[in-house]
Amino acid sequence: MPSLENLTLPNRQFALGLGIAGEGLKYFKYWIVAAVVLAFLGPLALSQTTEIDLSTWFYTANIGKWFTAFVAGGFLYALVPNMIAAGLTRRELSVAMGLFGLLWSVALGALVFAGLLAERAFYDAMGWTQGVQTGDTISALGSWSDTAVFAAVYPLMYLAYFAAGAVIGAAAYRWEGSGWLLLVPILPVVFSLDNALYDTEPFGPGWMGFLGGFMDEWGRVPILIGVVAVAAVLGLAARQILIDIPLRSKKA
């Protein structure tokens, strides 16, 4: 990642956003490679003892949502004091983190999209069914277009989870000891939109997606608009908290 002294003042927030995204993906590259390998080798191992009718990439992609939220909150919480101490303003850091979130979400979303399509070809070749758990039943993704449509919205969902993690990370730093409590109102909204969009239980505490039952009749487009709106509101909230963080002197 480029050092601040080597960046021009007007552009350093964007260069840092690109640098943080690149370093983040580089740092977690072996985790990502391991997840990809397990997503394809897991069904091969399980097929020796049971019939394969569930998409392993579906679970891998859902784990990626939590992972994305933790990355956003963890990076922000750790970067605030270090970047400010290095001379970056809080407004610049908010822009850099916004660009980081966008690039991270697009990169992981593109990986999931490609992975689900590759899994489709793999499952078809093996004679398996690519299905997802919907309540107590398994719903098969009937065609290639069904798989593509199902996978296409993951970048947007990752962005919503990133924004949620960023708000909680910024709040945890801003209000030590109590900021993390913002997850109480945030998670049910994000989980419920996730639940309603995919018509599945969210990967995590199922009760947190209880609002999804009220959204089931909205239709896909209004739910997607809701995801965009929530991601935008959370992103703006994270920025507002971040630029309002007081400067702190180092503890002895």
PyMOL commands that set and color helices and strands:
alter all, ss='L'
color gray80, all
select helices_A, chain A and resi 4-6+12-27+29-46+56-85+90-126+144-152+154-174+179-198+206-209+212-215+220-243
alter helices_A, ss='H'
color red, helices_A
select strands_A, chain A and resi 131-134+137-140
alter strands_A, ss='S'
color yellow, strands_A
deselect
rebuild
show_as cartoon
